[in-house]
Amino acid sequence: LTEARTSAWFTFRAIADSGHGPGDALLVRTRNSPQPFYASKRYHVFRQYSSAAPRGARRLLTQAPENLEAVAFRIRRSVRLVLTNPGAEALRLRVSLGRRRGLLRARRTSASESFAALPARRYRGAPVAVELPPHSVTTLSVG
């Protein structure tokens, strides 16, 4: 967020009270509950991006269909791709993470998932089929 304007501060408000509009906060303070805080969907989406691009990561060039947002990073020997499906329909596509081979790991945040680990599979340097639920963020990593 080093290049963001002040609007980023409001987009990523750290903590909100459950009685005062928790929809724009990363963490929500609850009242009269055994858990004093809970992580919002916004927190899990933010986690998708921040875990894909830690300090020292290099942004890679991506190509994506018009109805999909994609950003990729290289950190040491790992390639990470974050795919955002903002639409109301699921998307099925083939994704390439380059020639690197290894275990392909995935995490997803959607209406029913919060930074959920998906089953890992082998990546052999060729495009793989990926299904993106509506209104979801999926992070793929190999290496």
C-alpha positions in Angstrom: 0.0 0.0 0.0 3.0 2.3 -0.3 1.6 3.9 -3.5 -2.0 4.0 -2.4 -3.9 7.2 -1.6 -5.8 7.9 1.6 -8.8 6.0 0.2 -6.8 2.7 0.9 -7.0 3.5 4.6 -10.8 3.4 4.6 -10.8 0.4 2.3 -8.7 -1.5 4.8 -9.9 -0.2 8.2 -8.3 -2.5 10.7 -10.9 -2.9 13.4 -14.6 -2.0 13.7 -17.2 -2.5 16.3 -20.0 -5.0 15.5 -22.5 -2.3 16.3 -21.0 0.4 14.0 -20.8 -1.0 10.5 -18.3 -3.9 10.5 -18.6 -4.4 6.7 -15.4 -2.5 5.9 -13.1 -3.8 8.6 -10.5 -6.5 8.6 -11.3 -7.5 12.2 -14.6 -7.0 14.0 -14.9 -6.4 17.7 -17.9 -8.3 19.2 -19.8 -7.6 22.3 -21.2 -10.2 24.7 -19.5 -13.0 22.9 -16.9 -15.7 24.0 -14.7 -14.4 21.1 -13.8 -10.7 21.4 -13.0 -10.4 17.7 -13.6 -12.2 14.4 -11.9 -12.0 11.1 -14.1 -10.6 8.3 -14.2 -11.8 4.7 -12.3 -8.6 3.8 -9.5 -9.8 6.1 -9.3 -13.2 4.3 -9.2 -11.5 0.9 -6.5 -9.1 2.1 -4.6 -12.2 3.4 -4.8 -13.8 -0.1 -2.9 -10.9 -1.6 -0.5 -10.2 1.3 0.6 -13.8 1.5 1.2 -13.9 -2.3 3.4 -10.9 -2.2 5.7 -10.7 0.8 8.6 -8.3 1.0 11.0 -8.8 -1.8 8.4 -10.3 -4.2 8.6 -9.3 -7.9 5.4 -8.6 -9.8 5.1 -10.7 -13.0 3.3 -9.8 -16.2 -0.1 -11.6 -16.5 -2.7 -12.0 -19.1 -6.3 -12.6 -18.2 -9.8 -12.5 -19.7 -11.7 -9.3 -19.4 -14.0 -10.7 -16.7 -11.1 -11.8 -14.4 -8.5 -9.9 -12.4 -5.0 -11.5 -12.1 -1.8 -10.6 -10.5 1.3 -12.7 -10.2 4.5 -12.6 -8.1 7.9 -14.4 -7.9 9.5 -14.8 -4.5 12.8 -16.7 -4.6 11.9 -19.9 -6.5 8.1 -19.7 -6.0 5.5 -18.3 -8.4 2.2 -17.1 -6.9 -0.9 -16.1 -8.9 -3.9 -14.4 -7.3 -7.1 -14.7 -9.4 -10.2 -12.6 -8.5 -13.6 -13.5 -10.0 -15.7 -10.4 -9.3 -18.6 -11.8 -11.4 -21.8 -13.6 -10.3 -21.0 -16.7 -12.4 -18.3 -19.3 -11.8 -15.4 -19.3 -14.2 -13.6 -22.3 -15.6 -10.3 -21.7 -17.3 -6.8 -23.1 -17.9 -4.0 -21.4 -16.0 -0.2 -21.4 -16.7 2.3 -20.7 -14.0 5.2 -21.0 -16.3 7.6 -23.9 -16.8 8.4 -24.4 -13.1 7.4 -27.9 -11.9 6.4 -28.8 -8.4 3.5 -29.1 -6.0 0.6 -26.7 -6.9 -1.0 -25.3 -3.7 -4.2 -23.2 -3.7 -6.2 -21.2 -1.2 -9.6 -19.6 -1.7 -11.9 -17.1 -0.2 -15.5 -17.1 -1.4 -19.0 -16.8 0.1 -18.5 -20.2 1.8 -14.7 -20.3 2.3 -12.3 -18.2 4.3 -8.6 -18.6 3.1 -9.4 -22.3 2.7 -6.7 -24.7 1.6 -7.7 -26.6 -1.6 -6.3 -30.0 -2.4 -2.7 -29.8 -3.6 -1.7 -31.4 -7.0 1.3 -31.8 -9.2 2.2 -29.0 -11.6 4.2 -30.1 -14.6 4.9 -26.8 -16.3 1.7 -26.9 -18.4 -1.6 -25.2 -18.1 -4.0 -26.6 -15.5 -7.8 -26.4 -15.2 -9.1 -24.1 -12.5 -12.6 -23.4 -11.4 -13.3 -20.0 -9.7 -16.5 -19.6 -7.8 -18.5 -16.4 -8.2 -17.2 -13.5 -6.1 -14.1 -15.3 -5.1 -10.3 -14.9 -4.7 -8.0 -17.8 -5.4 -4.3 -17.9 -4.9 -2.2 -20.5 -6.7 1.5 -21.2 -5.9 4.1 -23.5 -7.2 7.7 -23.9 -6.1 
